[in-house]
Amino acid sequence: MAKKNESLGKTVGVVLALCLVCSIIVSGAAIGLKPLQEKNAALAMQENILDAAGILEPGMDIPAVYDKRIKPLVVSLEDYEVLKDVNPANFSNRKAAGDPETSVQLKRSEDIAGLGTMETRTEAYLVMDEQGNRNGVVLHIRGQGLWGTMYGLIALKSDYDTVRGVLFYEHSETPGLGGEITNPAWVKTWEGKELFGENGKVKFDVVKGGASSEHEVDALSGATLTSNGVDALIDFWMSDKAYGPLLEKLRKGELTNG
């Protein structure tokens, strides 16, 4: 019996030692790969921004084109000034929205996009033409879909009203239904649409039964809740509660490049 217990003890000891070694290896690999993962994530976002802005082309040097054509700024959503002490390369809208120091709790009556909390600062990407002049902006958008949050980007032309492009890069919507928010054919229908009416208020709509004006795009077939979510997130982010005053400052040329 003593020998059996001794043998069992050795086996347990070996197993525990192996578990410890494996844990150390896995932890070390995770730490070691983190810089590469962050670099790849940053590159993917640069690609998304260029794509939304209509600049992306097959085989292009994404970092080089991004550095030439995109000017990232971190802007306060409280006074709509550029936060010159915040490095855009180290900033994350998603982290800001989850940090009590850089976010606010939305009232249920105003939270039409189902956000819960809203960041008090955002990263805005000024689009530059080949001569280095401002030619529009790309902004983060997000809102509740059928199964979870839809994360995207919207690019506006130099009037800060007309849509240059839209891109949803992360979502959990149903493939073939709500998941069609990434369908290039549907995305293309946004190009040239106008977000605001003559009174400066958001007029854009995602409509059933066929878009018939410059302020409308077709809803997704069989995906009413996803379509409603897209409509609501545009209404929220383009309102005076979010990007409305920022876009007005851009129209007037009052936002400095930092």
N, C-alpha and C positions, 0 to 999 in steps of 0.2 A: 504493500500500500504506500509506503514511504517513497519508493522508487517511482511509482505511478504519479504521485503528487509532485515529485521533483521534476519528472518529465513534463507534466502539464504546466508547471511553473515556467520551465524553460521555453515551452512553446508560446505561452502567453507573452513572455518577455521578448521573444523574437518578433512576434506579431506587433507588439507595441513599438518596438524599435523601428520596424519597417514603416509603420504608420507615421512615426515621427520624422523619419528621413523623407518619406514621400511628401509630407506636409511642408517640410522645409524646401524641397525641390519645387513644389507647386507655387508656394509663396514667393520664392526667389524668381521663378519664371514670370509670375504676374507682375512683380515689381520691375523686373528687367524689361518686360515687353510694354509697360505702360507708356514710356515716351514714344515708342513706335505707334501704338494704338492712338495716342493723342495726335501725332503727326498725320496719320491716315484719316482721322476724323476731321481735322482741319482742312486737309486736301479735299475731302469729299464735300465739305461745306463750301469751299471756294468753287468747286465744280458746279454745285447747285446754284450758287449766286450767279455765276456766269451764264448758266443755262436759263435761269429765270429772266435775266437781262437780255437774252437773245444774242449773246456774244460767243457762246461755246461752239467750237468746231472740232470735228474728229482729229485726233492727233496733235492738238495744240499743246504748248507748254503752259499748263494751267497756272502754276505759281507766277510765271513771268507775265502772262496776260493779266492775271488778277492784280498784280502789283502795279501794272500800267493803267488799267482801266477802272479799278475799284478803289475808292477811298473810304475805308471803314471808320466810323465815328461812334463813340458811346455818348448818347444824348439823354439828359434828364427828361422824364415824362411828367415832371412837376413844374419846372420853369422853362423847359424846352431849350436849354443851353447845352453846348458841348461840354462834356466832362473831360477836361484836358489832362487831369491827373489819373485817368483810368485808361490803361492800355487795352485797346480792342483785342489784341492777340491773347490776352488773359481773361477776357470777359465771356460770360455765357448767359444768354437770356433766360435759359431754363433754370440755371442756378440762382439767378437774381430773383426769379419768380418764387422760388422755394425758400428764400432767405428772408426772415422777418425784418431785417434791417434794410432790405432793398425791395420790399414788396408791400402791398396793401391788400387787406381783405375786402373783397367786393360785396356790396349789398346784393341780396337775392334779386331785387327789382332791377338792378343795373347789370347783372351778370348774365346777359343774354347769350353769351358764347359758352357758358358753363365752365369758366376758368377757375373759380374759387378765389385765387389770388392773382394779382396783376403786378408785374415788376414796375418799379418806379424809375427805371432806366432801361434803355434799349440800345442795341447795336443797329445803326443805320448805315447802309452802304451806298455812298454816292457813286453814280455811274459817270465816268468821264469819256469824252469822245477822243479820237486819235490826237487831237490838238491839246488835250488836257483841260477842256472846258466841261462844266457840269452838263450832263445829258439825261438826268433822271435819278431815280433812287430805287433801292431794293430794301424791303422791310420784312421782318418776321411777322407771321400771322399764325394763330392756332385757335382751336376751339373743339368742343365736344362733338363727336360723331355718334354713330350707333353703338359702337363697342369701346370707344376710348377717344383719346385726344388725337386730333389731326394737326400735324405740324407742317407748316409750309412757308413759302416766300412769295411775295408779290412785287413785281417790278413795274414802276410807273415811268412814263415819259417825262420830258422836261416841263410839261404843264402841271405835273404832279396831280393828274386827274385821269389821264388816259392810260389804260393797262397795256404794258409792253409784254408782260408774260406772267404766268403763275405756275408754281410748282409745289406739290405736296410730297415731301420727301420721307415722311414717317406717319404711319397710320395703322389701324387694326380693323379696317372696314372689310366687309365681306367681298371676297374675290368675285369678279363678274358683276357685282352690283355696286355697293358703295365704293369698292376698290377701284372703280373706274375713274375716280378723281385723278389717277395718274395716267389715264389713257391719253396719248398725245392728241388724238382727234378732238376730245372734249376740251383739253387744255387750250388747244389752238383757238377755240371759239371765244376765249377771253380776250384775245388780242384786239386792240382798238376799242374796246368797250370803255365807257366813261363811268366813273364812280359817283360823281356828284352832280346834282341838279343846279339850276341857275341860282337858287337860294343858298348854295354852298353846303347843303345837307346831303347826306348819303342817299342816293337814288337807285343804286345798283340792286338788282334782284336776280335770284335764281328761280326761274319760273317753270311751271308745268305747261305743257301744251304748245310749246314753241316760242322762242324769244322773238320779239318783234320790234325792238328798239335798241339804240346804242347803249342803253343802261341794263340790258338783260342778257343772260345766258340760259340755255336749256337746263332743266333739272335732269339728274341721272335717272334713267328708266329703272323702275323697281327699287329705288333707293331714296325714298322720301325723307327719312330721318337724316341720312347723310347730306342730302341736298339742303335740307333745312339748316343743318349745322354749318354748312359752308356759307349760306346766306347770312346766318346770324353772326358768324365770326367776321365777315366783311363789314357788316353793320357796326359791330363793336369797335374793331380796330381802326376804322376810318372815321369814327365819331370824335366829338370834342373830348370825350373821356380818354382817348388814346392818341392816335396819330393826327387827328384833325388839325390841332394848332401847329404841329411840326410841319405838316405839309403847307400850311399857310405861310410859315416863316420861309420855307424853301421857295415858294412862289415869289415872295417879296425880296428874295436874296439876302435875308437877314441872318441866316445860319452860317456861321463861319466854318471853315474847314478844320478848325482846331489848330 
